């Protein structure tokens, strides 16, 4: 694994700014879950190195990316322990990694091609950059705001990294715009799969039987209430760019409006439920 994040380290975070009076307990729960997913970045890097074996340029970048993701997990888990001293991150991650296993060691992407893999990685970075930006703009606790700001900046930089390599592989493999759209929307749909739901369970509900729908809805209710129109519009722009459509203009406006309607509907529905 490459070294830690060269842009910042845990020592740069002003831990003494933590204000327990401004902690939102529902936010604590999704931060705990996010810490598990981020800390699993080392396994994702190992998977990517298998898929991109022989591509030294990308493999080096993937190693550094994985190290930065792990650091995100460390920062979030440290904040979560300040907010809830009973949080046992190591035990929670052990539960999470026992169930959520990546296909490490394979040499073919689960997306069918290297370019498809990079499309999927771009979509993930769109989601994480918008998520941490939304948290940054919503929470009142100053230390968490600082951590989310740092992570959001990393994630948009990671998006640029994967996008540059995706463009390179579009030329190599000739993945069509339609193929990229299929991969992108498939990956967006996977945002409600077991990974986030089980992370929420492992971090917050380990004393109860795992109920995927209940944990997924609990996570989404807490996360989606943080999103504002500008977060959705920015995410839409980045997704359209990945699939080869104009990131600005009528299509972008219509797509962003539709996304806002869906998120607002789901947020209100989950809150009511």
DRENMIRO-882432 format. One record per residue (C-alpha): residue number from 0; residue in one letter; y, x, z. Coordinates in nm, 3 decimals, always signed. Example, Ala and Ser with C-alpha at 12.3 -4.5 7.8 and 13.67 -1.06 7.14 Angstrom:
BEGIN
<setor gumi="0" marza="A" yy="-0.450" xx="+1.230" zz="+0.780"/>
<setor gumi="1" marza="S" yy="-0.106" xx="+1.367" zz="+0.714"/>
//
This chain:
BEGIN
<setor gumi="0" marza="X" yy="+0.000" xx="+0.000" zz="+0.000"/>
<setor gumi="1" marza="X" yy="+0.347" xx="+0.123" zz="-0.086"/>
<setor gumi="2" marza="X" yy="+0.612" xx="+0.178" zz="+0.177"/>
<setor gumi="3" marza="X" yy="+0.815" xx="-0.096" zz="+0.344"/>
<setor gumi="4" marza="X" yy="+1.111" xx="-0.271" zz="+0.189"/>
<setor gumi="5" marza="X" yy="+1.355" xx="-0.004" zz="+0.074"/>
<setor gumi="6" marza="X" yy="+1.644" xx="-0.251" zz="+0.086"/>
<setor gumi="7" marza="X" yy="+1.616" xx="-0.333" zz="+0.456"/>
<setor gumi="8" marza="X" yy="+1.382" xx="-0.285" zz="+0.750"/>
<setor gumi="9" marza="X" yy="+1.303" xx="-0.470" zz="+1.069"/>
<setor gumi="10" marza="X" yy="+1.535" xx="-0.230" zz="+1.248"/>
<setor gumi="11" marza="X" yy="+1.828" xx="-0.358" zz="+1.039"/>
<setor gumi="12" marza="X" yy="+1.788" xx="-0.713" zz="+1.170"/>
<setor gumi="13" marza="X" yy="+2.027" xx="-0.799" zz="+1.458"/>
<setor gumi="14" marza="X" yy="+1.760" xx="-0.928" zz="+1.695"/>
<setor gumi="15" marza="X" yy="+2.010" xx="-0.958" zz="+1.979"/>
<setor gumi="16" marza="X" yy="+2.183" xx="-1.242" zz="+1.792"/>
<setor gumi="17" marza="X" yy="+1.899" xx="-1.484" zz="+1.866"/>
<setor gumi="18" marza="X" yy="+2.039" xx="-1.805" zz="+2.015"/>
<setor gumi="19" marza="X" yy="+1.769" xx="-2.025" zz="+2.173"/>
<setor gumi="20" marza="X" yy="+2.015" xx="-2.312" zz="+2.213"/>
<setor gumi="21" marza="X" yy="+2.031" xx="-2.350" zz="+1.833"/>
<setor gumi="22" marza="X" yy="+1.658" xx="-2.350" zz="+1.764"/>
<setor gumi="23" marza="X" yy="+1.520" xx="-2.651" zz="+1.576"/>
<setor gumi="24" marza="X" yy="+1.159" xx="-2.704" zz="+1.687"/>
<setor gumi="25" marza="X" yy="+1.052" xx="-2.853" zz="+1.356"/>
<setor gumi="26" marza="X" yy="+1.193" xx="-2.551" zz="+1.174"/>
<setor gumi="27" marza="X" yy="+0.998" xx="-2.324" zz="+1.409"/>
<setor gumi="28" marza="X" yy="+0.676" xx="-2.485" zz="+1.286"/>
<setor gumi="29" marza="X" yy="+0.742" xx="-2.418" zz="+0.918"/>
<setor gumi="30" marza="X" yy="+0.863" xx="-2.065" zz="+0.991"/>
<setor gumi="31" marza="X" yy="+0.532" xx="-1.995" zz="+1.165"/>
<setor gumi="32" marza="X" yy="+0.344" xx="-2.121" zz="+0.859"/>
<setor gumi="33" marza="X" yy="+0.564" xx="-1.921" zz="+0.622"/>
<setor gumi="34" marza="X" yy="+0.499" xx="-1.606" zz="+0.825"/>
<setor gumi="35" marza="X" yy="+0.126" xx="-1.638" zz="+0.759"/>
<setor gumi="36" marza="X" yy="+0.167" xx="-1.688" zz="+0.385"/>
<setor gumi="37" marza="X" yy="+0.414" xx="-1.401" zz="+0.352"/>
<setor gumi="38" marza="X" yy="+0.200" xx="-1.162" zz="+0.556"/>
<setor gumi="39" marza="X" yy="-0.086" xx="-1.229" zz="+0.315"/>
<setor gumi="40" marza="X" yy="+0.111" xx="-1.050" zz="+0.043"/>
<setor gumi="41" marza="X" yy="-0.107" xx="-0.741" zz="+0.075"/>
<setor gumi="42" marza="X" yy="-0.408" xx="-0.939" zz="-0.048"/>
<setor gumi="43" marza="X" yy="-0.208" xx="-1.078" zz="-0.339"/>
<setor gumi="44" marza="X" yy="-0.105" xx="-0.725" zz="-0.436"/>
<setor gumi="45" marza="X" yy="-0.471" xx="-0.617" zz="-0.433"/>
<setor gumi="46" marza="X" yy="-0.558" xx="-0.912" zz="-0.659"/>
<setor gumi="47" marza="X" yy="-0.276" xx="-0.825" zz="-0.899"/>
<setor gumi="48" marza="X" yy="-0.383" xx="-0.461" zz="-0.914"/>
<setor gumi="49" marza="X" yy="-0.728" xx="-0.574" zz="-1.027"/>
<setor gumi="50" marza="X" yy="-0.587" xx="-0.803" zz="-1.294"/>
<setor gumi="51" marza="X" yy="-0.344" xx="-0.538" zz="-1.421"/>
<setor gumi="52" marza="X" yy="-0.576" xx="-0.239" zz="-1.399"/>
<setor gumi="53" marza="X" yy="-0.455" xx="+0.030" zz="-1.638"/>
<setor gumi="54" marza="X" yy="-0.093" xx="-0.087" zz="-1.631"/>
<setor gumi="55" marza="X" yy="+0.047" xx="+0.182" zz="-1.400"/>
<setor gumi="56" marza="X" yy="+0.404" xx="+0.059" zz="-1.425"/>
<setor gumi="57" marza="X" yy="+0.321" xx="-0.291" zz="-1.308"/>
<setor gumi="58" marza="X" yy="+0.066" xx="-0.180" zz="-1.048"/>
<setor gumi="59" marza="X" yy="+0.327" xx="+0.037" zz="-0.874"/>
<setor gumi="60" marza="X" yy="+0.570" xx="-0.255" zz="-0.873"/>
<setor gumi="61" marza="X" yy="+0.303" xx="-0.489" zz="-0.737"/>
<setor gumi="62" marza="X" yy="+0.228" xx="-0.249" zz="-0.452"/>
<setor gumi="63" marza="X" yy="+0.594" xx="-0.239" zz="-0.351"/>
<setor gumi="64" marza="X" yy="+0.621" xx="-0.616" zz="-0.386"/>
<setor gumi="65" marza="X" yy="+0.320" xx="-0.664" zz="-0.158"/>
<setor gumi="66" marza="X" yy="+0.469" xx="-0.434" zz="+0.107"/>
<setor gumi="67" marza="X" yy="+0.793" xx="-0.632" zz="+0.103"/>
<setor gumi="68" marza="X" yy="+0.606" xx="-0.961" zz="+0.137"/>
<setor gumi="69" marza="X" yy="+0.419" xx="-0.827" zz="+0.439"/>
<setor gumi="70" marza="X" yy="+0.750" xx="-0.727" zz="+0.594"/>
<setor gumi="71" marza="X" yy="+0.878" xx="-1.081" zz="+0.543"/>
<setor gumi="72" marza="X" yy="+0.580" xx="-1.203" zz="+0.743"/>
<setor gumi="73" marza="X" yy="+0.653" xx="-0.954" zz="+1.020"/>
<setor gumi="74" marza="X" yy="+1.018" xx="-1.059" zz="+1.041"/>
<setor gumi="75" marza="X" yy="+0.941" xx="-1.431" zz="+1.044"/>
<setor gumi="76" marza="X" yy="+0.662" xx="-1.395" zz="+1.300"/>
<setor gumi="77" marza="X" yy="+0.885" xx="-1.191" zz="+1.530"/>
<setor gumi="78" marza="X" yy="+1.153" xx="-1.461" zz="+1.514"/>
<setor gumi="79" marza="X" yy="+0.891" xx="-1.729" zz="+1.574"/>
<setor gumi="80" marza="X" yy="+0.775" xx="-1.550" zz="+1.889"/>
<setor gumi="81" marza="X" yy="+1.134" xx="-1.544" zz="+2.015"/>
<setor gumi="82" marza="X" yy="+1.160" xx="-1.917" zz="+1.950"/>
<setor gumi="83" marza="X" yy="+0.814" xx="-1.989" zz="+2.094"/>
<setor gumi="84" marza="X" yy="+0.672" xx="-1.711" zz="+2.313"/>
<setor gumi="85" marza="X" yy="+0.332" xx="-1.886" zz="+2.313"/>
<setor gumi="86" marza="X" yy="+0.289" xx="-1.824" zz="+1.939"/>
<setor gumi="87" marza="X" yy="-0.005" xx="-1.589" zz="+1.881"/>
<setor gumi="88" marza="X" yy="+0.060" xx="-1.465" zz="+1.529"/>
<setor gumi="89" marza="X" yy="-0.246" xx="-1.240" zz="+1.511"/>
<setor gumi="90" marza="X" yy="-0.483" xx="-1.523" zz="+1.607"/>
<setor gumi="91" marza="X" yy="-0.312" xx="-1.764" zz="+1.368"/>
<setor gumi="92" marza="X" yy="-0.334" xx="-1.519" zz="+1.080"/>
<setor gumi="93" marza="X" yy="-0.701" xx="-1.457" zz="+1.153"/>
<setor gumi="94" marza="X" yy="-0.765" xx="-1.832" zz="+1.126"/>
<setor gumi="95" marza="X" yy="-0.560" xx="-1.856" zz="+0.807"/>
<setor gumi="96" marza="X" yy="-0.721" xx="-1.560" zz="+0.630"/>
<setor gumi="97" marza="X" yy="-1.070" xx="-1.681" zz="+0.721"/>
<setor gumi="98" marza="X" yy="-1.018" xx="-1.991" zz="+0.506"/>
<setor gumi="99" marza="X" yy="-0.761" xx="-1.886" zz="+0.246"/>
<setor gumi="100" marza="X" yy="-0.936" xx="-1.614" zz="+0.046"/>
<setor gumi="101" marza="X" yy="-0.803" xx="-1.462" zz="-0.275"/>
<setor gumi="102" marza="X" yy="-1.027" xx="-1.346" zz="-0.561"/>
<setor gumi="103" marza="X" yy="-0.965" xx="-0.978" zz="-0.487"/>
<setor gumi="104" marza="X" yy="-1.165" xx="-0.742" zz="-0.706"/>
<setor gumi="105" marza="X" yy="-1.170" xx="-0.943" zz="-1.028"/>
<setor gumi="106" marza="X" yy="-1.019" xx="-0.796" zz="-1.344"/>
<setor gumi="107" marza="X" yy="-0.921" xx="-1.119" zz="-1.521"/>
<setor gumi="108" marza="X" yy="-0.643" xx="-1.349" zz="-1.407"/>
<setor gumi="109" marza="X" yy="-0.733" xx="-1.695" zz="-1.285"/>
<setor gumi="110" marza="X" yy="-0.453" xx="-1.805" zz="-1.522"/>
<setor gumi="111" marza="X" yy="-0.649" xx="-1.683" zz="-1.825"/>
<setor gumi="112" marza="X" yy="-0.421" xx="-1.397" zz="-1.925"/>
<setor gumi="113" marza="X" yy="-0.190" xx="-1.136" zz="-1.778"/>
<setor gumi="114" marza="X" yy="+0.110" xx="-1.315" zz="-1.921"/>
<setor gumi="115" marza="X" yy="-0.006" xx="-1.641" zz="-1.764"/>
<setor gumi="116" marza="X" yy="-0.042" xx="-1.463" zz="-1.431"/>
<setor gumi="117" marza="X" yy="+0.316" xx="-1.340" zz="-1.453"/>
<setor gumi="118" marza="X" yy="+0.440" xx="-1.689" zz="-1.539"/>
<setor gumi="119" marza="X" yy="+0.270" xx="-1.818" zz="-1.224"/>
<setor gumi="120" marza="X" yy="+0.418" xx="-1.538" zz="-1.015"/>
<setor gumi="121" marza="X" yy="+0.766" xx="-1.621" zz="-1.146"/>
<setor gumi="122" marza="X" yy="+0.718" xx="-1.983" zz="-1.043"/>
<setor gumi="123" marza="X" yy="+0.613" xx="-1.877" zz="-0.694"/>
<setor gumi="124" marza="X" yy="+0.926" xx="-1.663" zz="-0.661"/>
<setor gumi="125" marza="X" yy="+1.141" xx="-1.955" zz="-0.777"/>
<setor gumi="126" marza="X" yy="+0.989" xx="-2.161" zz="-0.498"/>
<setor gumi="127" marza="X" yy="+1.030" xx="-1.899" zz="-0.228"/>
<setor gumi="128" marza="X" yy="+1.383" xx="-1.797" zz="-0.323"/>
<setor gumi="129" marza="X" yy="+1.498" xx="-2.161" zz="-0.321"/>
<setor gumi="130" marza="X" yy="+1.308" xx="-2.230" zz="+0.002"/>
<setor gumi="131" marza="X" yy="+1.464" xx="-1.945" zz="+0.198"/>
<setor gumi="132" marza="X" yy="+1.805" xx="-2.021" zz="+0.049"/>
<setor gumi="133" marza="X" yy="+1.770" xx="-2.381" zz="+0.165"/>
<setor gumi="134" marza="X" yy="+1.665" xx="-2.268" zz="+0.513"/>
<setor gumi="135" marza="X" yy="+1.953" xx="-2.020" zz="+0.527"/>
<setor gumi="136" marza="X" yy="+2.201" xx="-2.296" zz="+0.443"/>
<setor gumi="137" marza="X" yy="+2.049" xx="-2.549" zz="+0.685"/>
<setor gumi="138" marza="X" yy="+1.956" xx="-2.379" zz="+1.011"/>
<setor gumi="139" marza="X" yy="+2.215" xx="-2.312" zz="+1.281"/>
<setor gumi="140" marza="X" yy="+2.030" xx="-2.035" zz="+1.463"/>
<setor gumi="141" marza="X" yy="+2.215" xx="-1.716" zz="+1.350"/>
<setor gumi="142" marza="X" yy="+1.923" xx="-1.474" zz="+1.361"/>
<setor gumi="143" marza="X" yy="+1.704" xx="-1.694" zz="+1.142"/>
<setor gumi="144" marza="X" yy="+1.994" xx="-1.741" zz="+0.900"/>
<setor gumi="145" marza="X" yy="+2.019" xx="-1.363" zz="+0.867"/>
<setor gumi="146" marza="X" yy="+1.644" xx="-1.322" zz="+0.811"/>
<setor gumi="147" marza="X" yy="+1.635" xx="-1.600" zz="+0.551"/>
<setor gumi="148" marza="X" yy="+1.932" xx="-1.446" zz="+0.370"/>
<setor gumi="149" marza="X" yy="+1.749" xx="-1.115" zz="+0.341"/>
<setor gumi="150" marza="X" yy="+1.424" xx="-1.274" zz="+0.227"/>
<setor gumi="151" marza="X" yy="+1.596" xx="-1.501" zz="-0.027"/>
<setor gumi="152" marza="X" yy="+1.763" xx="-1.196" zz="-0.182"/>
<setor gumi="153" marza="X" yy="+1.427" xx="-1.020" zz="-0.201"/>
<setor gumi="154" marza="X" yy="+1.258" xx="-1.319" zz="-0.360"/>
<setor gumi="155" marza="X" yy="+1.515" xx="-1.358" zz="-0.637"/>
<setor gumi="156" marza="X" yy="+1.480" xx="-0.985" zz="-0.706"/>
<setor gumi="157" marza="X" yy="+1.102" xx="-1.034" zz="-0.718"/>
<setor gumi="158" marza="X" yy="+1.154" xx="-1.313" zz="-0.969"/>
<setor gumi="159" marza="X" yy="+1.345" xx="-1.068" zz="-1.189"/>
<setor gumi="160" marza="X" yy="+1.064" xx="-0.814" zz="-1.155"/>
<setor gumi="161" marza="X" yy="+0.792" xx="-1.056" zz="-1.265"/>
<setor gumi="162" marza="X" yy="+1.014" xx="-1.204" zz="-1.536"/>
<setor gumi="163" marza="X" yy="+1.074" xx="-0.862" zz="-1.696"/>
<setor gumi="164" marza="X" yy="+0.703" xx="-0.788" zz="-1.707"/>
<setor gumi="165" marza="X" yy="+0.630" xx="-1.141" zz="-1.830"/>
<setor gumi="166" marza="X" yy="+0.862" xx="-1.085" zz="-2.127"/>
<setor gumi="167" marza="X" yy="+0.676" xx="-0.763" zz="-2.203"/>
<setor gumi="168" marza="X" yy="+0.342" xx="-0.945" zz="-2.200"/>
<setor gumi="169" marza="X" yy="+0.474" xx="-1.233" zz="-2.411"/>
<setor gumi="170" marza="X" yy="+0.513" xx="-0.972" zz="-2.685"/>
<setor gumi="171" marza="X" yy="+0.170" xx="-0.821" zz="-2.616"/>
<setor gumi="172" marza="X" yy="-0.036" xx="-1.138" zz="-2.581"/>
<setor gumi="173" marza="X" yy="+0.173" xx="-1.390" zz="-2.772"/>
<setor gumi="174" marza="X" yy="+0.156" xx="-1.664" zz="-2.508"/>
<setor gumi="175" marza="X" yy="+0.335" xx="-1.963" zz="-2.660"/>
<setor gumi="176" marza="X" yy="+0.609" xx="-2.164" zz="-2.496"/>
<setor gumi="177" marza="X" yy="+0.369" xx="-2.455" zz="-2.456"/>
<setor gumi="178" marza="X" yy="+0.111" xx="-2.233" zz="-2.287"/>
<setor gumi="179" marza="X" yy="+0.375" xx="-2.102" zz="-2.049"/>
<setor gumi="180" marza="X" yy="+0.478" xx="-2.458" zz="-1.968"/>
<setor gumi="181" marza="X" yy="+0.119" xx="-2.550" zz="-1.887"/>
<setor gumi="182" marza="X" yy="+0.081" xx="-2.257" zz="-1.649"/>
<setor gumi="183" marza="X" yy="+0.418" xx="-2.321" zz="-1.488"/>
<setor gumi="184" marza="X" yy="+0.360" xx="-2.688" zz="-1.418"/>
<setor gumi="185" marza="X" yy="+0.006" xx="-2.623" zz="-1.300"/>
<setor gumi="186" marza="X" yy="+0.141" xx="-2.371" zz="-1.050"/>
<setor gumi="187" marza="X" yy="+0.412" xx="-2.610" zz="-0.934"/>
<setor gumi="188" marza="X" yy="+0.140" xx="-2.866" zz="-0.868"/>
<setor gumi="189" marza="X" yy="-0.047" xx="-2.615" zz="-0.655"/>
<setor gumi="190" marza="X" yy="+0.242" xx="-2.607" zz="-0.406"/>
<setor gumi="191" marza="X" yy="+0.062" xx="-2.893" zz="-0.232"/>
<setor gumi="192" marza="X" yy="-0.277" xx="-2.723" zz="-0.221"/>
<setor gumi="193" marza="X" yy="-0.454" xx="-2.584" zz="+0.084"/>
<setor gumi="194" marza="X" yy="-0.249" xx="-2.267" zz="+0.129"/>
<setor gumi="195" marza="X" yy="+0.065" xx="-2.416" zz="+0.283"/>
<setor gumi="196" marza="X" yy="-0.117" xx="-2.704" zz="+0.447"/>
<setor gumi="197" marza="X" yy="-0.369" xx="-2.477" zz="+0.614"/>
<setor gumi="198" marza="X" yy="-0.101" xx="-2.228" zz="+0.713"/>
<setor gumi="199" marza="X" yy="+0.076" xx="-2.511" zz="+0.894"/>
<setor gumi="200" marza="X" yy="-0.253" xx="-2.607" zz="+1.063"/>
<setor gumi="201" marza="X" yy="-0.347" xx="-2.251" zz="+1.160"/>
<setor gumi="202" marza="X" yy="-0.003" xx="-2.184" zz="+1.305"/>
<setor gumi="203" marza="X" yy="+0.063" xx="-2.516" zz="+1.479"/>
<setor gumi="204" marza="X" yy="-0.239" xx="-2.748" zz="+1.496"/>
<setor gumi="205" marza="X" yy="-0.537" xx="-2.520" zz="+1.553"/>
<setor gumi="206" marza="X" yy="-0.650" xx="-2.730" zz="+1.850"/>
<setor gumi="207" marza="X" yy="-0.705" xx="-3.028" zz="+1.616"/>
<setor gumi="208" marza="X" yy="-0.945" xx="-3.087" zz="+1.324"/>
<setor gumi="209" marza="X" yy="-0.790" xx="-2.981" zz="+0.994"/>
<setor gumi="210" marza="X" yy="-0.641" xx="-3.276" zz="+0.807"/>
<setor gumi="211" marza="X" yy="-0.507" xx="-3.146" zz="+0.478"/>
<setor gumi="212" marza="X" yy="-0.290" xx="-3.447" zz="+0.394"/>
<setor gumi="213" marza="X" yy="-0.141" xx="-3.472" zz="+0.740"/>
<setor gumi="214" marza="X" yy="-0.060" xx="-3.100" zz="+0.755"/>
<setor gumi="215" marza="X" yy="+0.074" xx="-3.096" zz="+0.400"/>
<setor gumi="216" marza="X" yy="+0.299" xx="-3.393" zz="+0.470"/>
<setor gumi="217" marza="X" yy="+0.419" xx="-3.245" zz="+0.799"/>
<setor gumi="218" marza="X" yy="+0.511" xx="-2.920" zz="+0.627"/>
<setor gumi="219" marza="X" yy="+0.681" xx="-3.086" zz="+0.332"/>
<setor gumi="220" marza="X" yy="+0.879" xx="-3.325" zz="+0.550"/>
<setor gumi="221" marza="X" yy="+1.025" xx="-3.035" zz="+0.746"/>
<setor gumi="222" marza="X" yy="+1.088" xx="-2.814" zz="+0.442"/>
<setor gumi="223" marza="X" yy="+1.223" xx="-3.063" zz="+0.191"/>
<setor gumi="224" marza="X" yy="+1.489" xx="-3.199" zz="+0.423"/>
<setor gumi="225" marza="X" yy="+1.661" xx="-2.859" zz="+0.393"/>
<setor gumi="226" marza="X" yy="+1.712" xx="-2.881" zz="+0.017"/>
<setor gumi="227" marza="X" yy="+2.052" xx="-2.964" zz="-0.130"/>
<setor gumi="228" marza="X" yy="+2.133" xx="-3.039" zz="-0.497"/>
<setor gumi="229" marza="X" yy="+2.246" xx="-2.682" zz="-0.568"/>
<setor gumi="230" marza="X" yy="+1.912" xx="-2.541" zz="-0.449"/>
<setor gumi="231" marza="X" yy="+1.724" xx="-2.775" zz="-0.681"/>
<setor gumi="232" marza="X" yy="+1.953" xx="-2.703" zz="-0.977"/>
<setor gumi="233" marza="X" yy="+1.918" xx="-2.328" zz="-0.932"/>
<setor gumi="234" marza="X" yy="+1.539" xx="-2.355" zz="-0.914"/>
<setor gumi="235" marza="X" yy="+1.530" xx="-2.572" zz="-1.226"/>
<setor gumi="236" marza="X" yy="+1.735" xx="-2.315" zz="-1.418"/>
<setor gumi="237" marza="X" yy="+1.493" xx="-2.036" zz="-1.327"/>
<setor gumi="238" marza="X" yy="+1.184" xx="-2.240" zz="-1.419"/>
<setor gumi="239" marza="X" yy="+1.326" xx="-2.334" zz="-1.760"/>
<setor gumi="240" marza="X" yy="+1.405" xx="-1.969" zz="-1.828"/>
<setor gumi="241" marza="X" yy="+1.043" xx="-1.873" zz="-1.759"/>
<setor gumi="242" marza="X" yy="+0.896" xx="-2.127" zz="-2.000"/>
<setor gumi="243" marza="X" yy="+1.139" xx="-2.030" zz="-2.276"/>
<setor gumi="244" marza="X" yy="+1.380" xx="-2.325" zz="-2.263"/>
<setor gumi="245" marza="X" yy="+1.757" xx="-2.303" zz="-2.233"/>
<setor gumi="246" marza="X" yy="+1.840" xx="-2.274" zz="-1.863"/>
<setor gumi="247" marza="X" yy="+2.169" xx="-2.459" zz="-1.916"/>
<setor gumi="248" marza="X" yy="+2.262" xx="-2.767" zz="-2.111"/>
<setor gumi="249" marza="X" yy="+2.139" xx="-3.124" zz="-2.136"/>
<setor gumi="250" marza="X" yy="+1.770" xx="-3.052" zz="-2.079"/>
<setor gumi="251" marza="X" yy="+1.850" xx="-2.851" zz="-1.768"/>
<setor gumi="252" marza="X" yy="+2.076" xx="-3.124" zz="-1.630"/>
<setor gumi="253" marza="X" yy="+1.820" xx="-3.397" zz="-1.691"/>
<setor gumi="254" marza="X" yy="+1.537" xx="-3.190" zz="-1.545"/>
<setor gumi="255" marza="X" yy="+1.738" xx="-3.100" zz="-1.234"/>
<setor gumi="256" marza="X" yy="+1.837" xx="-3.464" zz="-1.183"/>
<setor gumi="257" marza="X" yy="+1.475" xx="-3.575" zz="-1.212"/>
<setor gumi="258" marza="X" yy="+1.365" xx="-3.306" zz="-0.966"/>
<setor gumi="259" marza="X" yy="+1.629" xx="-3.416" zz="-0.716"/>
<setor gumi="260" marza="X" yy="+1.513" xx="-3.778" zz="-0.745"/>
<setor gumi="261" marza="X" yy="+1.151" xx="-3.678" zz="-0.682"/>
<setor gumi="262" marza="X" yy="+1.239" xx="-3.459" zz="-0.382"/>
<setor gumi="263" marza="X" yy="+1.471" xx="-3.723" zz="-0.232"/>
<setor gumi="264" marza="X" yy="+1.206" xx="-3.992" zz="-0.275"/>
<setor gumi="265" marza="X" yy="+0.933" xx="-3.781" zz="-0.119"/>
<setor gumi="266" marza="X" yy="+1.160" xx="-3.670" zz="+0.166"/>
<setor gumi="267" marza="X" yy="+1.255" xx="-4.027" zz="+0.256"/>
<setor gumi="268" marza="X" yy="+0.896" xx="-4.144" zz="+0.219"/>
<setor gumi="269" marza="X" yy="+0.763" xx="-3.872" zz="+0.447"/>
<setor gumi="270" marza="X" yy="+1.038" xx="-3.930" zz="+0.703"/>
<setor gumi="271" marza="X" yy="+0.959" xx="-4.301" zz="+0.709"/>
<setor gumi="272" marza="X" yy="+0.586" xx="-4.236" zz="+0.738"/>
//
